[in-house]
Amino acid sequence: MNSQNFKINFNVDKLPGLYLHVPFCIHKCFYCDFFSLTQVQDLDYFVQNLVQEIIIFKKEHNTKYAIDTIYFGGGTPSLLNPKNLEIIMRTLDDNFILNPSSEITLEANPGTLESLYLQDYKKLGINRISLGVQTFNDNQLKFLQRIHTSEQSIEAINKIRETGIDNLSIDLIYGLPNQTLENWKTDLSIATQIGAEHISAYNLIYEDGTPLKKALQKGKIKLIDEELEEKLYFELINQLSENQYVQYEISNFAKKGFESKHNSKYWEHIPYFGFGPSSHSFFKNIRSWNTKKINNYYSSIENHKLPVENKEILTKSDLFIERIMLQLRAKGLNNNEILKEFDIDILKVIKEKFPEINEYFIINENLISINAKGKYLINEIILKILN
């Protein structure tokens, strides 16, 4: 790639988003590799430090950025009480310019969602809940070591609806050992019947270092059959499509107008700023991330320093690779944009150099996207192009 005239479209004309990581969980599920702490420490003290980090960020940047998404992730952000959340929201309001139509998401565990909190959450601006259901099958919930039951999931959903929050996302997992096609059909049927506006459906991944991976290595559990796994994936696409959900990213489906505005920023290279232990930020061509160690996090804040552990300056090649990886998984690649920014005619490259995978692409003028069969093989397709 020509390194001259390095002008990358970072979508800086679009407003950044904010991600706030609340790292505490009552219990850590044995498949999870996200940073979380099972010893729930003093939440008031954590919130004091989190808001100080936001204040330090504003002072260092000397700019009051306008934003249009806030995402509370974790961990289990629904452990925050309304007072905690009010302090955080007030601090964000003082240090950022919040777009009136902003999407404000709170991740919640069905086992920790208090109905009394929900009313206050809504008053404080929370207008989207992402609920970690995972499955409506109690046996599979036990396998995943979740702290809730399927009945509690339904109760939590009813509480959310009674509160008047009309943007509900639920997480589901498929590809579990001993999972059957009928189990999965039931999960999808319940998810669509309750009318969730958004569904994130993830294939179970055996991440290194997790108890799940160790159990697999010791032969205590077995991988699901590949043929069944493929059937589960296409059942997901077919059933959600029949119920008017649009697959706008490999693992994400939404009713029209309910796509996650915040998560879309990650896939579209729109800037975002992260606060809290282990959170990441991306601005222009710099990606940075905070320390995972909670004591180091607190120590940095006490010394009036941002708790950034490291950062990297992304090269033009790095950004090209990310653009291919992220956008092929989502809405697709705009060939004109790729040509203008990276001096590569990616449409020509795909057609001429990879005829063996052309059947997986949908070409609509300048937009290059992946069909359903290709989405199942997306990792192999991306690797082939990048290699």
Sequence and secondary structure as in RCSB ss.txt:
>XXXX:A:sequence
MNSQNFKINFNVDKLPGLYLHVPFCIHKCFYCDFFSLTQVQDLDYFVQNLVQEIIIFKKEHNTKYAIDTIYFGGG
TPSLLNPKNLEIIMRTLDDNFILNPSSEITLEANPGTLESLYLQDYKKLGINRISLGVQTFNDNQLKFLQRIHTS
EQSIEAINKIRETGIDNLSIDLIYGLPNQTLENWKTDLSIATQIGAEHISAYNLIYEDGTPLKKALQKGKIKLID
EELEEKLYFELINQLSENQYVQYEISNFAKKGFESKHNSKYWEHIPYFGFGPSSHSFFKNIRSWNTKKINNYYSS
IENHKLPVENKEILTKSDLFIERIMLQLRAKGLNNNEILKEFDIDILKVIKEKFPEINEYFIINENLISINAKGK
YLINEIILKILN
>XXXX:A:secstr
   SS      TTS  EEEEEE B SS  TT  S  BSS   HHHHHHHHHHHHHHHHHHHT   EEEEEEEEES
 GGGS HHHHHHHHHHHHHHSEEEEEEEEEEEE TTT  HHHHHHHHHTT  EEEEEEE S HHHHHHHT SS H
HHHHHHHHHHHHHT   EEEEEEE  TT  HHHHHHHHHHHHHTT SEEEEEE    TTSHHHHHHHTTSS    
HHHHHHHHHHHHHHHHHTT EEEETTEEE TT S HHHHHHHTT  EEEESTT EEEETTEEEEE S HHHHHHH
HHTT   EEEEEE  HHHHHHHHHHHHHHTT EEHHHHHHHHS  HHHHHHHH GGGGGGEEEETTEEEE HHHH
HTHHHHHHHHH 
